[in-house]
Amino acid sequence: MPLIPLDIPAGFYRIGTDLDASGRWRDGSLVRWRDGSLRPVGGWQERVTSFSADPIRGMHAWEANNGTAYVAGGSHTELNVMTGSNAVTDVAPSDLATGREDAEIETGYGYGFYGTGYYGQPREDYGNYSEATTWSLDNWGEYLVACDTDDGRLLEWQLDTATPAAAIANAPIDNLGLIVTEERFIFALGAGGNPRKIQWCDREDNTAWTPLATNEAGDIELQTAGQIMTAVRTKGQTLILTDVDSHTARYQGPPYVYGFERVGTACGIISRHAAADVDIGVFWMGQKGFFAFNGNSVTELPCAVHDYVFGVDGLNPAQQSKIWAWNNGQNSEIWWFFPSQNSTEIDRYVAFDYKENHWLIGDLSRTSGVQRGVFKYPFLTSPNLSLQEHEVGFNVDGDAIFAETGPISIGTGEKTMSVTKLIPDEVTQGDVTLTFKTRLHPNGNETSHGPFDPSNPTSLRFTGRQARMRIEGDQLGPWRAGTMRIE
C-alpha cells in the first residue's frame, strides 16, 4: 500500500468548523515552526520570586549611563524597579492614586436603557467602563518616566532607590499615558484630562510645557472620534493609536515642531499595551482583527485564528484593557496575551510569525513583559507575582506542549480509511508521542487511539472517514517533528 505523507502547512487555522481546518493544524500550545519543522517554544526559569504585590500591567527595561541595567514594572498599587542584581524597590510616590486590578463595569440601577433585553437573559454590559490600571513607562536619558491611567501625573525617577519618583514640574495632570519621542520630547497622551489632546515639553527640557517663541513646547487636539490609547516609536516617527483610528507625528522643527497626519481609519487598538514595534513596522490588536503599519499606511492582517481570539469562546471583552503585546524578536514573533471568555486574568496567547507569515496559539498566563536586549533573556511576569526569564531551556512547569490537526481524510471524505502503519519523522526518535482521533462524520462521536511511542515503523490499527493527529512533546528538550507518513 502507498504511504500518505501528512504534509501539513505551518501555523494554526481556527476559523469556522472543525472540518474547515481539514489538512491544517487546528489546536495546540507552546509550539512553533521553523522552515516547516514543528518544535517547542523556549522554556522559562524564575528570576525573582516576588517582583510585586499585585499583577504588573506595564514594563520597561533600560540601561543607566554607568551601565547598570534596570527593569521597571507598575501595578495598580506600586511602581517597582529591579537592578541586574535582582534588588527590587518600590519607587512609587507615597501619594500615588490607588487604581484597579480588574476592569469594572457599573451595571447597577440607573445604568443602561429601560426595556432593553429579554427577561431572564443576561444583559449586555451597557454601564460605565473603568479600565484595569496600566502604566506607560519609558526612559528620559537614564531616568525613568512613568504615568499610570488612574494617577495621571507624569512621574520621573532619577535612579536613587532612597528617593521615590516625583511629578515632573509644570507637566500636565490627568494624563492617560506618555511616550518619549526619538527627538527627546515627552508626549503626554490624553493631556490634562482631554482624551484627544497631545501635549509635549520643550526639547531636552521636561519642565518647560508652556509654548513660547523661544522653545519647542506645544500641543494639539487630534481630530478623532475616539480617545488616544497609546503611542509607539517607529521608523523616524511616532505612531499614535486611538480606539478608532491611527495618526503619525513627524518632527518638522519650529515653528510647528510636529506635523500630524491620519494614516488609518477603523483600525483602533483594543488596549493601551496591545501594540509592538519591530523592524518592518508596528503590529497591534484591534477590536475584531489585527493591523500593521509599515511606515506609510495601515493594513489589516489576514488572521487564520480569528475565531480563537474573537469568537464566542475567545477573549473576555470585559477585561480587554489587560491585553498586551510582546515582541519576541529573536523568533520573529509578536505575541498578544489575553484573558479568555471565562477568565478575569490573562490565560491565553496568540502570536504572529511575521517572518514565515503564520499564526500560533496557546495557553500561558503572563501579565506583562519586556523583550530581550538590555537583559540576556526576555522578562515576563506571571499572576503569581514572579518574574520569569523566557526563551531559556525547555522547562514549562508541566504545561502541555502539543499540536493537533484538523480532520485528515482521503479524497473528499467519501471513503473510510484503515490505517495500519506510521513512518515517523523526528530528529531524535521517541521525543514525541502520537495520538489519533477518528470519526465517521464531522459531528459524530470521536474515538481516541494511542498514545503511541513512534518506532520504525509504528503499528497502528484504526479506521474512520476522518482522523486527527496529535503530537505531544514527550521530553523537555529541543525535539523536532517533520512529515509523518501513514499506510
Sequence and secondary structure as in RCSB ss.txt:
>XXXX:A:sequence
MPLIPLDIPAGFYRIGTDLDASGRWRDGSLVRWRDGSLRPVGGWQERVTSFSADPIRGMHAWEANNGTAYVAGGS
HTELNVMTGSNAVTDVAPSDLATGREDAEIETGYGYGFYGTGYYGQPREDYGNYSEATTWSLDNWGEYLVACDTD
DGRLLEWQLDTATPAAAIANAPIDNLGLIVTEERFIFALGAGGNPRKIQWCDREDNTAWTPLATNEAGDIELQTA
GQIMTAVRTKGQTLILTDVDSHTARYQGPPYVYGFERVGTACGIISRHAAADVDIGVFWMGQKGFFAFNGNSVTE
LPCAVHDYVFGVDGLNPAQQSKIWAWNNGQNSEIWWFFPSQNSTEIDRYVAFDYKENHWLIGDLSRTSGVQRGVF
KYPFLTSPNLSLQEHEVGFNVDGDAIFAETGPISIGTGEKTMSVTKLIPDEVTQGDVTLTFKTRLHPNGNETSHG
PFDPSNPTSLRFTGRQARMRIEGDQLGPWRAGTMRIE
>XXXX:A:secstr
   EEE   SSB  SS TGGGTTSEEEEESEEEETTEEEE   EEEEES S SS    EEEEE TTS EEEEEE 
SS EEEEETT  EEE   TT     SS EEE STT S TT S TTS     SEEE    EEEEEETTEEEEEETT
T   EEE S TTS  EE TT  SS SEEEE TTS EEEETGGG TTEEEE BTTBTT  S  TTS  EEEE   S
S EEEEEEETTEEEEEESSEEEEEEEEETTTEEEEEEEEES  BSSTB EEEETTEEEEEBSSSEEEE SS EEE
E  TTHHHHHSTTSB GGGGGG EEEEEGGGTEEEEEE BTT SS  EEEEEETTTTEEEEEE    EEE SSSS
SS EEE TTS EEEESSSS  TT   EEEE  B STTTTS EEEEEEE  BSSTTSEEEEEEEESSTTS  EEEE
EE   SSEEEEEEESEEEEEEEE SSS   B  EEE 
